[in-house]
Amino acid sequence: MKSIIELLEVSHKPGLSYSQTFLENEDLLPVPAEQRTWDKWNFVAFWIADSFNVNTWMIVSSMIQLGMSWWQAWICVWIGYGIAAPFLVLNARPGAVHHITFPVVARTSFGLWGSLWATLNRGVMACIWYGVQASIGGNCMLVMLRAMWPSVNNIPNHLPASSGTTTRDFMCFFLFWLISLPAIWFPVHKIRHLFTVKSIIVPIAALVFFVWCIVKAKGVGPIVHQPATIHGSQLGWAMVSSLMSCISNMATLVVNGPDFASRATRPSAAVLPQLITIPLATSIISFIGIIVSSSSQVIYGEAVWSPIDLLGKFLDGEPSHATRFGVWFIAASFIIAQVKRTNISANSVSAGCDLTSLMPRFINIRRGGYIAAIVGLCMCPWNLLKSSNNFTTYLSAYSVFLSSIAGVMVTEYWIIRRGHFRVEDLYSTRRDGWYWYTFGINLRAYAAYISGLLINVVGFAGVTGQTVPLSATRIYQMSFFTGFGVSALIYWLLNLAFPVPGVSRKFQEVDVSERDHSAPDSREDLDAETKSIGKRDMEEVAVQAI
């Protein structure tokens, strides 16, 4: 039995105590220098590649359906993603400086054991989204196979109606799921090459689709000439709701920003490239989606917002060989986009990091990624997507949970300890460690986190069909800001009342544990002084100890 357990264990340092096996393995430790390979252009390629996906392509459609004109909706995309980018950079900063992933960064604010709830939240969400994105990838696979072999569309169904799918659709889903698996095998510091390839191929495919539809429609279509049908406060709140839609679309990536930033060659590589590329790339892709959909209204008499559905319409009837090749190339590009988004940026790497922190003795990033893939298959995501409105409502509501987590984490790093870290305490259950708090749980963080949830509870009930006051609805329409803001404010106030060890008055991004080791004779005195005064700047204490 012991040999079987040892066989299942992942690689870790020898001689770890029992408690340490719950805190570290090779994927949870700071990323070694040779694996910090992500330079600024890798982050640019990452976000160009990530922006090209079905969700971003279609995000303007719901805004126009609310009654906005195309340019008003497009401004919302610019502003929404422009707002999301700084939040992501702020939360990713500890990862870029100290080269640690989100589950480890979360320990600084929620505690060694308290952080497990935050990582479980993010990990569950990653597994669900893996299945959803794989289902969308299956639709892309169907279109690509139809372009090669039109008879694929006529595959007879041998599955019962209770399965929620057909033989043809499940085959396409499973093929996409299968070709996604190899990408999970590669370590994070090496998959940057996949982003580079995708950042070259998918913009070409988007441009081809863009020009093709304009030529086919002999113009850009009527949507670009369509005026807004709402005005005044109704327009204002529609724009606020649309901004939140864009930010919520980024909420998962905001929280797990440290996962990729931990691989940065230097902290600055994860700042400007992300601040600029995120709003720029998403706005360009959504603009292409607007024009393509507007052109489709001329071609088919109705606006087709889904690029996959539109490509499928191109294959109806007797398409020419050129049309079939064009559809194949664009559909293949969407498959590459979905593989990258499903397997890497938003789901498998995130799930791998999060699940690793839950069972570091037996799970690493690679195994966690494969667990997410298995869960994504077993959850039968096509059944969830049948009731797309309710499912989308609940998924967007989940951004409230994530924004409250981000609010606590950002406040902890930038305002409470102001860049001061004690990395060795992130892997130690010492009772005098910075992150032990109360039995490994920071009650201040949980009080702030719950406060960020509570302010949005009534508004969420209204979204599900309950009658609630208008003010609650307005608060919920700004759920990311209210969740983030309230949790950040409460966490700051609680730390004023009950300061934690290491609180600093001076901002300095430094690993205090390294400075402690530079003066080993003074370590005990330094720890005692830190524990007794709490609020004093750790740098001043270290200087006095030396």
SEPAFI-205925 format. One record per residue (C-alpha): residue number from 1; residue in three letters; chain; x, y, z. Coordinates in nm, 2 decimals, decimal comma. Each point is the difference from the previous one (the first is absolute). Layout:
N
{NUM ALA A {X Y Z}},
...
REM end
This chain:
546
{1 MET A {0,00 0,00 0,00}},
{2 LYS A {0,28 0,24 0,09}},
{3 SER A {0,17 -0,07 -0,34}},
{4 ILE A {-0,32 0,09 -0,18}},
{5 ILE A {-0,03 0,33 0,19}},
{6 GLU A {0,36 0,08 -0,08}},
{7 LEU A {-0,07 -0,08 -0,37}},
{8 LEU A {-0,29 0,25 0,00}},
{9 GLU A {0,19 0,27 0,16}},
{10 VAL A {0,14 0,29 -0,21}},
{11 SER A {0,35 0,12 0,01}},
{12 HIS A {0,09 0,20 0,31}},
{13 LYS A {0,30 0,07 0,23}},
{14 PRO A {0,11 -0,28 0,22}},
{15 GLY A {-0,05 0,01 0,38}},
{16 LEU A {-0,32 0,21 0,00}},
{17 SER A {-0,20 -0,02 0,32}},
{18 TYR A {-0,36 -0,12 -0,02}},
{19 SER A {-0,14 0,36 0,02}},
{20 GLN A {0,24 0,11 -0,27}},
{21 THR A {-0,13 -0,26 -0,25}},
{22 PHE A {-0,33 0,20 0,01}},
{23 LEU A {0,18 0,32 -0,08}},
{24 GLU A {0,26 -0,06 -0,27}},
{25 ASN A {0,11 -0,19 -0,30}},
{26 GLU A {0,21 0,10 -0,30}},
{27 ASP A {-0,29 0,19 -0,16}},
{28 LEU A {-0,08 0,20 0,31}},
{29 LEU A {0,35 0,11 0,08}},
{30 PRO A {0,13 0,32 -0,16}},
{31 VAL A {0,07 -0,05 -0,37}},
{32 PRO A {0,38 -0,06 -0,05}},
{33 ALA A {0,19 0,25 -0,21}},
{34 GLU A {0,04 -0,23 -0,30}},
{35 GLN A {-0,38 -0,02 -0,03}},
{36 ARG A {-0,06 0,37 0,01}},
{37 THR A {-0,02 0,02 -0,38}},
{38 TRP A {-0,30 0,23 -0,07}},
{39 ASP A {0,13 0,33 -0,14}},
{40 LYS A {-0,22 0,30 -0,09}},
{41 TRP A {-0,07 -0,13 -0,36}},
{42 ASN A {-0,12 -0,33 0,14}},
{43 PHE A {-0,26 0,18 0,21}},
{44 VAL A {-0,10 0,20 -0,31}},
{45 ALA A {-0,04 -0,32 -0,20}},
{46 PHE A {-0,18 -0,16 0,29}},
{47 TRP A {-0,28 0,27 0,00}},
{48 ILE A {-0,02 0,02 -0,38}},
{49 ALA A {-0,05 -0,38 0,00}},
{50 ASP A {-0,25 0,01 0,30}},
{51 SER A {-0,21 0,28 -0,15}},
{52 PHE A {-0,09 -0,20 -0,31}},
{53 ASN A {-0,28 -0,22 0,12}},
{54 VAL A {-0,37 -0,04 -0,05}},
{55 ASN A {-0,09 0,18 0,33}},
{56 THR A {0,19 0,32 -0,09}},
{57 TRP A {-0,13 -0,01 -0,36}},
{58 MET A {-0,36 -0,01 0,12}},
{59 ILE A {0,02 0,22 0,31}},
{60 VAL A {-0,14 0,31 -0,19}},
{61 SER A {-0,31 -0,19 -0,11}},
{62 SER A {-0,17 0,02 0,34}},
{63 MET A {0,08 0,37 0,03}},
{64 ILE A {-0,16 0,08 -0,34}},
{65 GLN A {-0,30 -0,21 0,10}},
{66 LEU A {-0,04 0,23 0,30}},
{67 GLY A {-0,05 0,29 -0,24}},
{68 MET A {0,34 0,15 -0,03}},
{69 SER A {0,15 0,10 -0,33}},
{70 TRP A {0,31 -0,19 -0,12}},
{71 TRP A {0,24 0,28 0,09}},
{72 GLN A {-0,14 0,04 0,35}},
{73 ALA A {0,04 -0,38 0,05}},
{74 TRP A {0,35 0,01 -0,13}},
{75 ILE A {0,09 0,28 0,24}},
{76 CYS A {-0,13 -0,22 0,28}},
{77 VAL A {0,25 -0,27 -0,11}},
{78 TRP A {0,29 0,24 0,00}},
{79 ILE A {-0,09 0,14 0,34}},
{80 GLY A {-0,10 -0,33 0,16}},
{81 TYR A {0,32 -0,19 -0,10}},
{82 GLY A {0,20 0,32 0,06}},
{83 ILE A {-0,12 -0,01 0,36}},
{84 ALA A {0,05 -0,37 0,04}},
{85 ALA A {0,37 0,02 -0,11}},
{86 PRO A {0,12 0,20 0,30}},
{87 PHE A {-0,17 -0,23 0,25}},
{88 LEU A {0,17 -0,29 -0,17}},
{89 VAL A {0,34 0,17 0,01}},
{90 LEU A {-0,05 0,10 0,37}},
{91 ASN A {-0,09 -0,36 0,10}},
{92 ALA A {0,28 -0,15 -0,21}},
{93 ARG A {0,27 0,21 0,15}},
{94 PRO A {0,10 -0,23 0,29}},
{95 GLY A {0,03 -0,28 -0,24}},
{96 ALA A {0,23 0,20 -0,23}},
{97 VAL A {0,22 0,12 0,29}},
{98 HIS A {0,02 -0,31 0,21}},
{99 HIS A {-0,07 -0,26 -0,28}},
{100 ILE A {-0,28 -0,18 0,18}},
{101 THR A {-0,34 -0,11 -0,13}},
{102 PHE A {-0,35 0,11 0,11}},
{103 PRO A {-0,06 -0,27 0,26}},
{104 VAL A {0,32 0,10 0,18}},
{105 VAL A {-0,06 0,38 -0,03}},
{106 ALA A {-0,35 -0,07 0,15}},
{107 ARG A {0,17 -0,13 0,32}},
{108 THR A {0,13 0,35 0,07}},
{109 SER A {-0,35 0,14 0,05}},
{110 PHE A {-0,22 -0,30 0,09}},
{111 GLY A {0,25 -0,20 0,19}},
{112 LEU A {0,18 -0,33 -0,06}},
{113 TRP A {-0,32 -0,21 0,04}},
{114 GLY A {-0,26 0,27 -0,06}},
{115 SER A {0,13 0,05 -0,35}},
{116 LEU A {-0,13 -0,35 -0,09}},
{117 TRP A {-0,36 0,13 -0,03}},
{118 ALA A {0,11 0,28 -0,25}},
{119 THR A {0,20 -0,25 -0,21}},
{120 LEU A {-0,29 -0,25 0,01}},
{121 ASN A {-0,23 0,27 -0,13}},
{122 ARG A {0,23 0,08 -0,29}},
{123 GLY A {0,08 -0,37 -0,07}},
{124 VAL A {-0,37 -0,10 -0,02}},
{125 MET A {-0,07 0,29 -0,23}},
{126 ALA A {0,29 -0,10 -0,22}},
{127 CYS A {-0,13 -0,36 -0,03}},
{128 ILE A {-0,35 0,12 -0,09}},
{129 TRP A {0,13 0,24 -0,26}},
{130 TYR A {0,23 -0,26 -0,14}},
{131 GLY A {-0,31 -0,21 -0,09}},
{132 VAL A {-0,19 0,30 -0,14}},
{133 GLN A {0,29 0,12 -0,22}},
{134 ALA A {0,05 -0,36 -0,12}},
{135 SER A {-0,36 -0,01 -0,10}},
{136 ILE A {0,05 0,31 -0,21}},
{137 GLY A {0,31 -0,15 -0,14}},
{138 GLY A {-0,21 -0,30 -0,10}},
{139 ASN A {-0,22 0,23 -0,21}},
{140 CYS A {0,31 0,13 -0,17}},
{141 MET A {0,11 -0,35 -0,07}},
{142 LEU A {-0,33 -0,09 -0,16}},
{143 VAL A {0,03 0,30 -0,24}},
{144 MET A {0,36 -0,09 -0,09}},
{145 LEU A {-0,09 -0,37 -0,07}},
{146 ARG A {-0,30 0,11 -0,21}},
{147 ALA A {0,23 0,21 -0,21}},
{148 MET A {0,21 -0,31 -0,07}},
{149 TRP A {-0,27 -0,26 -0,01}},
{150 PRO A {-0,35 0,14 -0,05}},
{151 SER A {-0,15 -0,34 0,08}},
{152 VAL A {0,10 0,04 0,37}},
{153 ASN A {-0,31 0,22 0,04}},
{154 ASN A {-0,21 -0,31 -0,08}},
{155 ILE A {0,14 -0,24 0,25}},
{156 PRO A {-0,30 -0,20 0,15}},
{157 ASN A {-0,07 0,04 0,37}},
{158 HIS A {0,03 -0,30 0,22}},
{159 LEU A {-0,02 0,17 0,34}},
{160 PRO A {-0,32 0,03 0,20}},
{161 ALA A {-0,17 0,33 0,04}},
{162 SER A {0,08 0,00 0,37}},
{163 SER A {0,37 0,04 -0,08}},
{164 GLY A {-0,06 0,35 -0,11}},
{165 THR A {0,21 -0,03 -0,31}},
{166 THR A {0,04 -0,20 -0,32}},
{167 THR A {0,25 -0,24 -0,14}},
{168 ARG A {0,14 0,26 -0,24}},
{169 ASP A {0,02 0,28 0,26}},
{170 PHE A {0,16 -0,23 0,27}},
{171 MET A {0,25 -0,13 -0,25}},
{172 CYS A {0,11 0,36 -0,08}},
{173 PHE A {0,01 0,09 0,37}},
{174 PHE A {0,21 -0,30 0,08}},
{175 LEU A {0,24 0,06 -0,29}},
{176 PHE A {0,06 0,36 0,13}},
{177 TRP A {0,04 -0,13 0,35}},
{178 LEU A {0,25 -0,26 -0,11}},
{179 ILE A {0,22 0,24 -0,20}},
{180 SER A {0,01 0,23 0,29}},
{181 LEU A {0,17 -0,25 0,23}},
{182 PRO A {0,35 0,02 -0,13}},
{183 ALA A {0,02 0,38 0,07}},
{184 ILE A {-0,05 -0,07 0,37}},
{185 TRP A {0,32 -0,21 0,01}},
{186 PHE A {0,24 0,29 -0,06}},
{187 PRO A {0,12 0,21 0,29}},
{188 VAL A {-0,12 0,36 0,02}},
{189 HIS A {0,34 0,16 -0,08}},
{190 LYS A {0,00 -0,19 -0,33}},
{191 ILE A {-0,35 0,05 -0,13}},
{192 ARG A {0,07 0,37 -0,08}},
{193 HIS A {0,10 -0,13 -0,35}},
{194 LEU A {-0,36 -0,11 -0,06}},
{195 PHE A {-0,12 0,35 0,07}},
{196 THR A {0,25 0,14 -0,25}},
{197 VAL A {-0,12 -0,24 -0,27}},
{198 LYS A {-0,36 0,08 0,08}},
{199 SER A {0,06 0,38 0,01}},
{200 ILE A {0,12 -0,03 -0,37}},
{201 ILE A {-0,26 -0,24 -0,14}},
{202 VAL A {-0,32 0,13 0,16}},
{203 PRO A {0,03 0,37 -0,10}},
{204 ILE A {0,05 -0,12 -0,36}},
{205 ALA A {-0,32 -0,21 0,03}},
{206 ALA A {-0,19 0,29 0,15}},
{207 LEU A {0,11 0,23 -0,28}},
{208 VAL A {-0,10 -0,25 -0,26}},
{209 PHE A {-0,35 -0,05 0,16}},
{210 PHE A {-0,04 0,38 0,02}},
{211 VAL A {0,09 0,07 -0,36}},
{212 TRP A {-0,19 -0,30 -0,13}},
{213 CYS A {-0,33 0,10 0,16}},
{214 ILE A {0,03 0,36 -0,11}},
{215 VAL A {0,06 -0,11 -0,36}},
{216 LYS A {-0,28 -0,25 0,02}},
{217 ALA A {-0,24 0,26 0,13}},
{218 LYS A {0,13 0,27 -0,23}},
{219 GLY A {0,04 0,23 0,31}},
{220 VAL A {0,01 0,01 0,37}},
{221 GLY A {-0,38 -0,06 0,05}},
{222 PRO A {-0,27 0,19 0,19}},
{223 ILE A {0,11 -0,04 0,36}},
{224 VAL A {0,27 0,27 -0,02}},
{225 HIS A {-0,27 0,24 -0,12}},
{226 GLN A {-0,25 -0,11 0,27}},
{227 PRO A {-0,06 0,28 0,27}},
{228 ALA A {-0,05 -0,07 0,37}},
{229 THR A {-0,35 -0,07 0,11}},
{230 ILE A {0,05 0,10 0,37}},
{231 HIS A {0,11 0,33 0,14}},
{232 GLY A {0,06 0,18 0,33}},
{233 SER A {0,03 -0,20 0,32}},
{234 GLN A {-0,12 -0,32 -0,17}},
{235 LEU A {0,30 0,03 -0,24}},
{236 GLY A {0,23 0,09 0,29}},
{237 TRP A {-0,09 -0,31 0,20}},
{238 ALA A {0,01 -0,22 -0,31}},
{239 MET A {0,36 0,12 -0,06}},
{240 VAL A {0,09 -0,07 0,37}},
{241 SER A {-0,15 -0,35 -0,04}},
{242 SER A {0,20 -0,05 -0,32}},
{243 LEU A {0,32 0,11 0,17}},
{244 MET A {-0,06 -0,25 0,28}},
{245 SER A {-0,05 -0,27 -0,26}},
{246 CYS A {0,35 0,07 -0,14}},
{247 ILE A {0,16 0,01 0,34}},
{248 SER A {-0,18 -0,31 0,11}},
{249 ASN A {0,13 -0,18 -0,31}},
{250 MET A {0,35 0,08 0,14}},
{251 ALA A {-0,07 -0,07 0,37}},
{252 THR A {0,15 -0,35 0,00}},
{253 LEU A {0,31 0,12 -0,17}},
{254 VAL A {0,03 0,29 0,24}},
{255 VAL A {0,01 -0,24 0,29}},
{256 ASN A {0,25 -0,24 -0,14}},
{257 GLY A {0,22 0,27 -0,15}},
{258 PRO A {0,30 -0,11 0,21}},
{259 ASP A {0,00 -0,34 -0,17}},
{260 PHE A {0,15 0,13 -0,32}},
{261 ALA A {0,17 0,31 0,15}},
{262 SER A {0,21 -0,24 0,22}},
{263 ARG A {0,18 -0,10 -0,32}},
{264 ALA A {0,10 0,36 -0,10}},
{265 THR A {0,36 0,06 -0,07}},
{266 ARG A {-0,03 0,32 0,21}},
{267 PRO A {-0,30 0,17 0,16}},
{268 SER A {-0,03 0,28 -0,26}},
{269 ALA A {-0,07 -0,26 -0,27}},
{270 ALA A {-0,34 -0,07 0,15}},
{271 VAL A {-0,11 0,37 0,03}},
{272 LEU A {-0,02 0,21 -0,32}},
{273 PRO A {-0,04 -0,29 -0,24}},
{274 GLN A {-0,32 -0,11 0,19}},
{275 LEU A {-0,13 0,36 0,06}},
{276 ILE A {0,02 0,08 -0,37}},
{277 THR A {-0,07 -0,33 -0,17}},
{278 ILE A {-0,31 -0,11 0,19}},
{279 PRO A {-0,23 0,29 -0,10}},
{280 LEU A {0,16 0,04 -0,34}},
{281 ALA A {-0,02 -0,36 -0,11}},
{282 THR A {-0,36 -0,06 0,14}},
{283 SER A {-0,13 0,32 -0,16}},
{284 ILE A {0,14 -0,10 -0,35}},
{285 ILE A {-0,15 -0,35 0,02}},
{286 SER A {-0,34 0,14 0,11}},
{287 PHE A {0,01 0,26 -0,28}},
{288 ILE A {0,06 -0,28 -0,25}},
{289 GLY A {-0,29 -0,19 0,15}},
{290 ILE A {-0,23 0,31 -0,04}},
{291 ILE A {0,08 0,05 -0,37}},
{292 VAL A {-0,02 -0,38 -0,08}},
{293 SER A {-0,34 -0,03 0,17}},
{294 SER A {-0,12 0,32 -0,17}},
{295 SER A {0,10 -0,14 -0,34}},
{296 SER A {-0,18 -0,32 0,08}},
{297 GLN A {-0,32 0,19 0,03}},
{298 VAL A {0,03 0,09 -0,36}},
{299 ILE A {0,09 -0,35 -0,11}},
{300 TYR A {-0,26 -0,20 0,20}},
{301 GLY A {-0,26 0,26 0,10}},
{302 GLU A {0,09 -0,02 0,37}},
{303 ALA A {0,30 0,08 0,21}},
{304 VAL A {0,20 -0,32 0,08}},
{305 TRP A {0,21 0,09 0,30}},
{306 SER A {0,16 -0,34 0,06}},
{307 PRO A {0,29 -0,04 -0,24}},
{308 ILE A {-0,03 -0,37 0,02}},
{309 ASP A {-0,37 0,01 -0,11}},
{310 LEU A {0,09 0,24 -0,28}},
{311 LEU A {0,27 -0,23 -0,13}},
{312 GLY A {-0,25 -0,29 0,02}},
{313 LYS A {-0,24 0,20 -0,22}},
{314 PHE A {0,28 0,05 -0,26}},
{315 LEU A {0,01 -0,38 -0,03}},
{316 ASP A {-0,37 -0,04 -0,06}},
{317 GLY A {-0,11 -0,09 -0,35}},
{318 GLU A {0,28 -0,07 -0,25}},
{319 PRO A {0,30 0,21 0,10}},
{320 SER A {0,29 0,03 -0,24}},
{321 HIS A {0,34 -0,15 0,08}},
{322 ALA A {0,14 0,35 0,08}},
{323 THR A {-0,28 0,06 0,24}},
{324 ARG A {0,06 -0,33 0,17}},
{325 PHE A {0,37 0,07 0,04}},
{326 GLY A {-0,06 0,34 0,14}},
{327 VAL A {-0,25 -0,13 0,25}},
{328 TRP A {0,25 -0,28 0,09}},
{329 PHE A {0,28 0,25 0,06}},
{330 ILE A {-0,21 0,23 0,22}},
{331 ALA A {-0,16 -0,29 0,19}},
{332 ALA A {0,34 -0,15 0,06}},
{333 SER A {0,12 0,34 0,14}},
{334 PHE A {-0,29 0,01 0,24}},
{335 ILE A {0,09 -0,36 0,11}},
{336 ILE A {0,36 0,12 0,07}},
{337 ALA A {-0,15 0,29 0,19}},
{338 GLN A {-0,23 -0,21 0,21}},
{339 VAL A {0,28 -0,26 0,07}},
{340 LYS A {0,22 0,29 0,13}},
{341 ARG A {-0,27 0,16 0,20}},
{342 THR A {-0,15 -0,33 0,13}},
{343 ASN A {0,33 -0,17 0,08}},
{344 ILE A {0,23 0,28 0,11}},
{345 SER A {-0,09 0,36 0,08}},
{346 ALA A {-0,34 -0,03 0,18}},
{347 ASN A {-0,05 -0,36 0,10}},
{348 SER A {0,25 -0,29 0,00}},
{349 VAL A {0,30 0,20 0,14}},
{350 SER A {-0,22 0,18 0,25}},
{351 ALA A {-0,17 -0,32 0,10}},
{352 GLY A {0,34 -0,17 0,02}},
{353 CYS A {0,15 0,26 0,23}},
{354 ASP A {-0,31 0,01 0,22}},
{355 LEU A {-0,05 -0,37 0,03}},
{356 THR A {0,38 -0,03 0,07}},
{357 SER A {-0,05 0,21 0,31}},
{358 LEU A {-0,28 -0,22 0,13}},
{359 MET A {0,20 -0,32 -0,02}},
{360 PRO A {0,36 0,09 -0,07}},
{361 ARG A {0,13 -0,34 0,11}},
{362 PHE A {-0,18 -0,17 -0,30}},
{363 ILE A {-0,10 0,27 -0,25}},
{364 ASN A {0,22 0,23 -0,20}},
{365 ILE A {-0,10 0,24 -0,28}},
{366 ARG A {0,01 -0,27 -0,26}},
{367 ARG A {-0,21 -0,24 0,19}},
{368 GLY A {-0,24 0,28 0,10}},
{369 GLY A {-0,04 0,09 -0,36}},
{370 TYR A {-0,10 -0,35 -0,09}},
{371 ILE A {-0,24 -0,02 0,29}},
{372 ALA A {-0,17 0,32 -0,14}},
{373 ALA A {-0,02 -0,17 -0,34}},
{374 ILE A {-0,17 -0,31 0,15}},
{375 VAL A {-0,24 0,21 0,20}},
{376 GLY A {-0,08 0,21 -0,31}},
{377 LEU A {-0,09 -0,32 -0,19}},
{378 CYS A {-0,20 -0,17 0,28}},
{379 MET A {-0,21 0,31 0,07}},
{380 CYS A {-0,17 -0,02 -0,35}},
{381 PRO A {0,03 0,37 -0,06}},
{382 TRP A {-0,24 -0,01 -0,29}},
{383 ASN A {-0,29 -0,05 0,25}},
{384 LEU A {0,11 0,31 0,19}},
{385 LEU A {0,00 0,21 -0,32}},
{386 LYS A {-0,36 -0,11 -0,09}},
{387 SER A {-0,13 0,25 0,26}},
{388 SER A {0,26 0,26 -0,10}},
{389 ASN A {-0,17 0,30 0,16}},
{390 ASN A {-0,01 -0,15 0,35}},
{391 PHE A {0,34 -0,15 -0,03}},
{392 THR A {0,15 0,32 -0,12}},
{393 THR A {-0,17 0,19 0,28}},
{394 TYR A {0,15 -0,23 0,26}},
{395 LEU A {0,35 0,01 -0,16}},
{396 SER A {0,00 0,38 -0,01}},
{397 ALA A {-0,11 0,00 0,37}},
{398 TYR A {0,31 -0,20 0,08}},
{399 SER A {0,21 0,30 -0,08}},
{400 VAL A {-0,14 0,15 0,32}},
{401 PHE A {0,18 -0,27 0,20}},
{402 LEU A {0,32 0,05 -0,20}},
{403 SER A {-0,01 0,38 0,02}},
{404 SER A {-0,02 -0,02 0,38}},
{405 ILE A {0,30 -0,23 0,01}},
{406 ALA A {0,19 0,24 -0,22}},
{407 GLY A {-0,09 0,30 0,21}},
{408 VAL A {0,15 -0,16 0,31}},
{409 MET A {0,31 -0,12 -0,18}},
{410 VAL A {0,08 0,34 -0,17}},
{411 THR A {-0,06 0,19 0,33}},
{412 GLU A {0,23 -0,24 0,18}},
{413 TYR A {0,29 0,05 -0,24}},
{414 TRP A {-0,03 0,37 -0,08}},
{415 ILE A {-0,14 0,16 0,31}},
{416 ILE A {0,05 -0,23 0,31}},
{417 ARG A {0,35 -0,14 -0,03}},
{418 ARG A {0,09 0,22 -0,30}},
{419 GLY A {0,21 -0,24 -0,20}},
{420 HIS A {0,17 -0,17 0,30}},
{421 PHE A {0,00 -0,38 -0,02}},
{422 ARG A {0,14 -0,27 0,21}},
{423 VAL A {0,01 -0,28 -0,25}},
{424 GLU A {0,13 -0,27 0,23}},
{425 ASP A {-0,30 0,05 0,23}},
{426 LEU A {-0,22 -0,10 -0,30}},
{427 TYR A {0,12 -0,35 0,04}},
{428 SER A {0,03 -0,03 0,38}},
{429 THR A {-0,25 -0,06 0,28}},
{430 ARG A {0,20 0,19 0,25}},
{431 ARG A {-0,23 0,16 0,25}},
{432 ASP A {0,20 0,33 -0,02}},
{433 GLY A {-0,01 0,00 -0,38}},
{434 TRP A {-0,16 0,30 -0,18}},
{435 TYR A {-0,27 -0,21 -0,17}},
{436 TRP A {-0,10 -0,23 0,29}},
{437 TYR A {-0,26 0,25 0,13}},
{438 THR A {-0,26 -0,20 0,20}},
{439 PHE A {0,08 -0,37 -0,05}},
{440 GLY A {0,09 0,07 -0,36}},
{441 ILE A {-0,31 0,21 -0,08}},
{442 ASN A {-0,01 0,38 -0,03}},
{443 LEU A {-0,34 0,09 0,15}},
{444 ARG A {0,03 0,36 -0,12}},
{445 ALA A {0,02 -0,12 -0,36}},
{446 TYR A {-0,31 -0,22 0,04}},
{447 ALA A {-0,20 0,28 0,16}},
{448 ALA A {0,10 0,23 -0,29}},
{449 TYR A {-0,07 -0,28 -0,26}},
{450 ILE A {-0,35 -0,07 0,14}},
{451 SER A {-0,08 0,37 0,01}},
{452 GLY A {0,08 0,03 -0,37}},
{453 LEU A {-0,24 -0,28 -0,07}},
{454 LEU A {-0,28 0,13 0,23}},
{455 ILE A {-0,03 0,34 -0,17}},
{456 ASN A {-0,10 -0,18 -0,33}},
{457 VAL A {-0,22 -0,28 0,14}},
{458 VAL A {-0,33 0,19 -0,03}},
{459 GLY A {0,08 0,12 -0,36}},
{460 PHE A {0,08 -0,35 -0,10}},
{461 ALA A {-0,34 -0,12 0,13}},
{462 GLY A {-0,15 0,26 -0,24}},
{463 VAL A {0,19 -0,15 -0,30}},
{464 THR A {-0,15 -0,34 0,08}},
{465 GLY A {-0,35 0,14 -0,02}},
{466 GLN A {-0,08 0,12 0,36}},
{467 THR A {-0,14 0,34 0,06}},
{468 VAL A {0,26 0,23 0,16}},
{469 PRO A {0,05 0,37 0,04}},
{470 LEU A {0,14 0,19 -0,30}},
{471 SER A {0,30 0,11 0,21}},
{472 ALA A {0,10 -0,36 0,06}},
{473 THR A {-0,02 -0,07 -0,38}},
{474 ARG A {0,23 0,30 -0,07}},
{475 ILE A {0,25 -0,12 0,26}},
{476 TYR A {0,01 -0,34 -0,16}},
{477 GLN A {0,04 0,15 -0,34}},
{478 MET A {0,33 0,13 0,13}},
{479 SER A {0,08 -0,33 0,17}},
{480 PHE A {0,37 -0,01 -0,07}},
{481 PHE A {0,06 0,35 0,13}},
{482 THR A {-0,22 -0,05 0,31}},
{483 GLY A {0,14 -0,34 0,08}},
{484 PHE A {0,36 0,11 -0,05}},
{485 GLY A {-0,05 0,34 0,17}},
{486 VAL A {-0,19 -0,12 0,31}},
{487 SER A {0,23 -0,29 0,06}},
{488 ALA A {0,31 0,22 -0,04}},
{489 LEU A {-0,14 0,27 0,23}},
{490 ILE A {-0,11 -0,24 0,28}},
{491 TYR A {0,34 -0,18 -0,02}},
{492 TRP A {0,18 0,33 0,04}},
{493 LEU A {-0,21 0,11 0,29}},
{494 LEU A {0,04 -0,33 0,18}},
{495 ASN A {0,37 0,02 -0,04}},
{496 LEU A {0,00 0,35 0,15}},
{497 ALA A {-0,19 -0,14 0,30}},
{498 PHE A {0,19 -0,33 0,02}},
{499 PRO A {0,34 0,04 -0,17}},
{500 VAL A {0,18 -0,31 -0,13}},
{501 PRO A {0,37 -0,06 0,03}},
{502 GLY A {0,20 0,17 -0,27}},
{503 VAL A {-0,22 0,30 -0,05}},
{504 SER A {0,21 0,27 -0,17}},
{505 ARG A {-0,01 0,38 -0,04}},
{506 LYS A {0,24 -0,01 -0,30}},
{507 PHE A {-0,06 -0,17 -0,33}},
{508 GLN A {0,29 -0,23 -0,09}},
{509 GLU A {-0,02 -0,33 -0,20}},
{510 VAL A {0,23 -0,21 0,21}},
{511 ASP A {0,02 -0,36 0,14}},
{512 VAL A {0,06 0,07 0,37}},
{513 SER A {0,10 -0,37 0,06}},
{514 GLU A {0,30 0,05 -0,23}},
{515 ARG A {0,10 0,30 0,20}},
{516 ASP A {-0,05 -0,20 0,32}},
{517 HIS A {0,25 -0,26 -0,12}},
{518 SER A {0,25 0,27 -0,07}},
{519 ALA A {0,01 0,06 0,37}},
{520 PRO A {-0,04 -0,35 0,16}},
{521 ASP A {0,11 0,11 0,35}},
{522 SER A {-0,28 0,25 0,02}},
{523 ARG A {-0,28 -0,22 -0,12}},
{524 GLU A {-0,15 -0,08 0,34}},
{525 ASP A {0,01 0,36 0,11}},
{526 LEU A {-0,15 0,11 -0,33}},
{527 ASP A {-0,29 -0,25 0,02}},
{528 ALA A {-0,07 0,11 0,36}},
{529 GLU A {0,01 0,36 -0,08}},
{530 THR A {-0,23 -0,05 -0,31}},
{531 LYS A {-0,25 -0,19 0,21}},
{532 SER A {-0,01 0,26 0,27}},
{533 ILE A {-0,04 0,32 -0,20}},
{534 GLY A {-0,20 -0,13 -0,30}},
{535 LYS A {-0,03 0,33 -0,18}},
{536 ARG A {0,36 0,10 -0,03}},
{537 ASP A {0,17 -0,01 -0,33}},
{538 MET A {0,19 -0,33 -0,05}},
{539 GLU A {0,28 0,18 -0,17}},
{540 GLU A {0,05 0,22 0,30}},
{541 VAL A {-0,01 -0,30 0,23}},
{542 ALA A {0,26 -0,18 -0,21}},
{543 VAL A {0,23 0,30 0,01}},
{544 GLN A {-0,02 0,02 0,37}},
{545 ALA A {0,06 -0,37 0,04}},
{546 ILE A {0,31 0,02 -0,22}},
REM end
